[in-house]
Amino acid sequence: MDHNEASRDGRDKTTLSNHWLSPQAHWQSRTDGQEDGLEPHDRLFPIAAFSGSLIEYSLPEAMRITAELGFDGIEIACRAPHLPLDISLKEVGALRERAQDLDLAIPALAGYVGYFSNLTEEECKAALEDVRQLIQIASVMGVPYVRVFPGGPNAFKAGDHHYEQAARHLRACVEEASESDVQILIEIHNQTLTEDAASAMKLLESTGDDRLGFIHDAGNMYISDVHYGAESVQELGAALRHVHVKDEKRIDSAGEEGSFMNLTRHGNEAFMQCRLGEGEVDHAPLLAALYKSGYSGWITLECAAPYPAVERLAYDLKEIQRLMAEVKGKCN
């Protein structure tokens, strides 16, 4: 996703039984081998593709590509053209059936909603309606997790009032989601209130509801220049529910395709989005820490490197499997 998306002040205006098969059970039921010789049991965790990495394709096409590449599931970007909030529930049901036909789980919906800490009370009411829409979509699709953003500014600039305002509205989100057997997840993301494990736990404490969970994202945490390995896994503990994986590196200046600028505690810095293993984010310690901790959730690959979409996802899938096999060999 756009690294400035998570902290923007605005928001994107964009009757089936729930959870037909839990994502973890879905993964465990698969026994098909991979062309590269790695079997599903070589994967430490089930692997999903982020549909936003295939945004130039329709969502049904993105699902087909994801399945053909050998992913276990797809995490859907909840914005046009993939899954806008004004989509009809009939269309949602058809997308669920499409995923079932392709034997793809949908472990999470990547929402672009919330941003409560930056909004007026009236805007917060409208934002809560967007979250309700997202929860309803997740319920119909049988998806256990939805992503909601807390808002900004960067954690190192935020005051207690930012956390308190976000927490007040997140409590309402969590309560409403629980009625539909859905959980709210906050992504650890640069330029938001939750840039590292410590600020995530501060938000959790402010919210006062351990049903709220977090998405670990080492790429985002690298941008913020914070710990993203074993220490972060330990600090998040049971609040860590989902994981995003992508690679990045610092560069001298932005301008080339795949580059972007972000405000960090070091000032305005330039970054390049990379294929896994070609940047500066070392995911091996994270994977080892997750494995040792007994993590039983999903990994979603979010590659946005300047390569053809299908090629970069295939590359990252092969690389994450290689890393997992390496970590498994060292840990066993």
C-alpha positions in Angstrom: 0.0 0.0 0.0 0.9 3.7 -0.3 3.1 4.4 2.7 1.4 7.8 3.1 -2.0 6.2 3.0 -2.1 5.1 6.7 -1.9 8.5 8.2 -4.0 10.6 5.8 -6.7 12.9 7.3 -9.4 11.7 5.0 -10.9 8.3 4.3 -11.2 6.3 1.1 -14.8 6.6 -0.2 -14.5 3.7 -1.8 -26.7 -14.5 4.3 -23.9 -17.0 4.1 -22.7 -18.9 7.2 -19.7 -17.2 8.8 -16.1 -18.7 8.6 -16.8 -21.6 6.2 -13.4 -23.0 7.2 -10.9 -21.3 9.5 -7.9 -20.0 7.6 -5.6 -22.2 9.6 -7.7 -25.3 9.1 -8.0 -24.5 5.4 -4.2 -24.4 5.1 -3.7 -27.6 7.0 -6.2 -29.3 4.7 -4.1 -28.6 1.6 -1.6 -31.2 0.5 -0.7 -30.1 -3.0 3.1 -29.8 -3.7 4.9 -26.8 -5.2 6.8 -26.7 -8.4 9.9 -25.6 -6.7 10.0 -28.8 -4.6 8.9 -27.2 -1.4 5.9 -28.9 0.1 3.1 -27.1 2.1 4.5 -28.7 5.3 7.8 -26.9 4.7 5.9 -23.6 5.2 6.1 -22.5 8.9 2.9 -20.5 8.3 0.2 -20.3 5.7 1.0 -17.6 3.1 -1.5 -15.1 1.5 -1.0 -12.6 -1.3 -2.1 -9.0 -0.8 -4.6 -8.3 -3.6 -3.3 -4.7 -3.7 -0.1 -6.1 -5.2 -2.3 -7.2 -8.2 -4.4 -4.0 -8.2 -4.3 -3.7 -12.0 -6.3 -6.9 -12.3 -9.9 -7.4 -11.3 -10.4 -9.1 -8.0 -11.6 -12.4 -9.5 -8.5 -12.3 -11.8 -6.3 -11.5 -8.8 -7.7 -14.5 -7.0 -7.1 -16.8 -10.0 -3.5 -15.6 -10.2 -2.9 -16.0 -6.5 -4.2 -19.6 -6.6 -2.1 -20.4 -9.7 1.1 -19.1 -8.0 0.5 -21.5 -5.1 -0.6 -19.2 -2.3 -2.8 -20.5 0.5 -5.0 -17.4 0.6 -5.6 -13.8 -0.4 -5.8 -10.7 1.8 -8.2 -8.3 0.0 -7.6 -4.6 -0.4 -10.9 -3.0 0.5 -10.9 -0.2 -2.0 -11.8 0.2 -5.6 -11.4 -1.6 -7.9 -11.1 -4.7 -5.7 -13.5 -4.3 -2.8 -15.1 -0.9 -2.3 -17.2 -0.4 0.7 -20.4 0.3 -1.4 -20.2 -3.2 -3.0 -23.5 -5.1 -2.8 -23.7 -8.1 -0.5 -24.7 -10.2 -3.5 -21.3 -9.4 -5.1 -19.6 -10.1 -1.8 -21.2 -13.5 -1.7 -20.1 -14.2 -5.2 -16.5 -13.3 -4.3 -16.6 -15.6 -1.4 -17.8 -18.4 -3.7 -15.0 -17.6 -6.1 -12.4 -18.0 -3.4 -13.9 -21.3 -2.3 -13.9 -22.6 -5.9 -10.2 -21.7 -6.1 -9.4 -23.3 -2.7 -8.2 -19.9 -1.4 -8.8 -18.8 2.2 -9.3 -15.1 3.0 -7.5 -14.5 6.3 -8.1 -10.8 6.5 -9.6 -7.7 4.8 -7.2 -4.8 4.5 -9.5 -1.9 5.3 -8.7 1.8 4.6 -11.0 3.0 7.3 -10.8 4.6 10.8 -8.1 7.3 11.2 -10.0 8.4 14.3 -7.2 10.3 16.0 -7.1 12.9 13.2 -10.9 13.6 12.9 -13.6 15.7 14.3 -16.5 14.1 16.2 -18.7 14.3 13.2 -16.0 12.8 11.0 -15.5 10.0 13.5 -19.2 9.1 13.3 -18.9 8.8 9.5 -15.7 6.8 9.9 -17.5 4.4 12.3 -20.1 3.8 9.7 -17.4 2.9 7.2 -16.0 0.4 9.8 -19.5 -1.1 10.2 -19.7 -1.6 6.4 -16.4 -3.4 6.5 -17.5 -5.6 9.4 -20.6 -6.6 7.5 -18.6 -7.4 4.4 -16.2 -9.6 6.5 -19.2 -11.3 8.1 -20.7 -12.3 4.8 -17.3 -13.4 3.4 -16.5 -15.4 6.5 -13.3 -13.4 7.2 -12.1 -13.3 10.8 -10.0 -10.1 10.7 -10.4 -6.6 9.4 -7.8 -3.9 9.4 -8.7 -0.4 10.8 -6.2 2.5 11.0 -6.0 4.5 14.2 -4.7 7.7 12.5 -1.6 9.8 13.0 0.6 11.6 13.6 3.8 9.5 13.9 4.1 7.9 17.3 7.1 10.0 18.1 5.1 13.1 17.6 1.7 12.0 19.1 0.3 13.1 22.4 -1.8 11.2 24.8 -4.9 12.9 23.4 -4.4 11.2 20.0 -4.3 7.8 21.6 -7.3 8.5 23.8 -9.4 9.7 20.9 -8.4 6.7 18.7 -9.0 4.3 21.6 -12.5 5.7 22.4 -13.7 4.9 18.9 -11.8 1.7 18.5 -13.6 0.4 21.6 -16.9 0.8 19.7 -15.4 -0.9 16.6 -14.2 -3.9 18.7 -17.6 -4.2 20.4 -19.5 -4.1 17.1 -17.1 -6.5 15.4 -17.4 -9.0 18.2 -21.2 -9.3 17.5 -20.4 -10.6 14.0 -17.5 -12.9 15.1 -15.0 -10.5 13.5 -11.9 -9.0 15.1 -10.4 -5.6 14.6 -6.6 -5.4 13.8 -4.4 -2.4 13.8 -1.4 -2.5 11.5 2.0 -1.4 12.9 2.6 1.3 10.3 5.0 4.2 9.7 3.4 7.6 10.1 0.7 6.4 12.5 0.2 6.2 16.2 1.4 2.6 16.1 4.9 2.7 14.6 6.4 0.0 16.9 5.5 -2.6 19.4 5.6 -0.1 22.3 3.3 2.4 20.7 1.0 -0.5 19.7 0.8 -1.7 23.3 0.2 1.9 24.4 -2.9 2.1 22.1 -4.0 -1.3 23.4 -3.8 -0.2 27.0 -5.7 3.0 26.1 -8.4 0.9 24.5 -8.6 -1.5 27.4 -9.9 -4.4 25.3 -7.6 -7.3 24.5 -9.9 -8.3 21.7 -8.1 -5.7 19.7 -5.1 -7.2 17.9 -2.2 -6.0 15.7 -0.6 -6.7 12.4 3.2 -7.0 12.6 4.9 -5.4 9.6 8.7 -5.5 9.6 8.9 -3.4 6.4 7.0 -0.6 8.0 9.0 -0.9 11.2 12.2 -0.7 9.2 11.0 2.6 7.7 10.3 3.8 11.3 13.8 2.5 12.3 12.5 0.5 15.3 13.0 -3.1 16.4 11.1 -5.6 14.3 12.6 -9.0 15.3 12.3 -11.2 18.4 11.9 -8.3 20.8 8.9 -7.0 19.0 7.2 -10.4 18.9 7.8 -10.8 22.6 6.4 -7.3 23.4 3.3 -7.8 21.4 2.6 -11.3 22.8 -0.9 -12.5 22.3 -1.9 -9.2 20.7 0.1 -10.2 17.5 -2.6 -11.8 15.3 -1.4 -11.3 11.7 1.9 -10.6 9.8 2.7 -8.6 6.7 6.0 -9.1 4.8 7.7 -6.8 2.3 11.2 -5.5 1.7 12.4 -1.9 1.6 15.7 0.0 1.6 16.8 3.5 2.4 18.1 5.5 -0.7 19.6 9.0 -1.2 16.6 10.5 -3.0 13.2 9.5 -4.3 12.0 9.9 -7.9 12.5 6.5 -9.5 9.6 4.1 -9.9 9.0 2.3 -6.6 10.5 5.0 -4.5 8.7 7.2 -2.0 9.4 9.8 0.8 8.3 9.3 4.5 8.6 11.4 7.6 10.6 9.4 10.2 12.2 10.4 13.5 15.3 11.2 11.4 13.4 13.6 9.2 12.2 13.2 5.6 13.8 10.1 4.2 13.7 8.4 0.8 12.9 4.7 0.4 12.8 2.1 -2.4 10.3 -0.8 -2.4 12.2 -4.1 -3.1 11.6 -7.7 -3.8 12.1 -9.9 -0.7 15.8 -10.3 0.0 16.9 -7.4 -2.2 16.3 -4.7 0.4 17.5 -4.1 3.9 14.8 -5.8 6.0 16.0 -9.0 7.5 13.0 -11.2 8.0 14.8 -14.4 9.2 15.0 -13.4 12.9 11.3 -12.4 12.8 10.3 -15.8 11.3 12.4 -17.6 13.9 10.8 -15.7 16.7 7.3 -16.3 15.4 8.0 -20.0 15.0 9.5 -20.3 18.5 6.6 -18.3 20.0 4.0 -20.8 18.6 2.4 -18.2 16.3 -0.4 -19.9 14.4 -1.5 -17.1 12.1 -0.9 -16.0 8.6 1.8 -14.3 6.6 0.7 -11.9 3.8 3.2 -10.9 1.1 2.7 -7.2 0.1 5.4 -6.7 -2.5 5.2 -3.4 -4.4 8.6 -3.4 -5.9 8.9 -1.9 -9.5 8.5 -5.2 -11.3 5.6 -6.8 -13.1 2.9 -7.7 -10.5 2.8 -11.4 -11.1 6.6 -11.7 -11.4 7.2 -9.9 -8.1 4.7 -12.0 -6.1 6.1 -15.2 -7.5 9.6 -14.1 -6.6 8.6 -13.2 -3.0 6.7 -16.4 -2.5 9.7 -18.5 -3.5 12.0 -16.3 -1.3 9.7 -16.5 1.8 9.5 -20.3 1.4 13.3 -20.5 1.2 13.5 -18.4 4.4 11.0 -20.5 6.2 12.7 -23.7 5.2 16.0 -22.3 6.4 14.5 -21.1 9.7 12.8 -24.4 10.3 16.1 -26.3 9.7 17.9 -24.1 12.3 15.1 -24.2 14.9 14.5 -28.0 14.8 
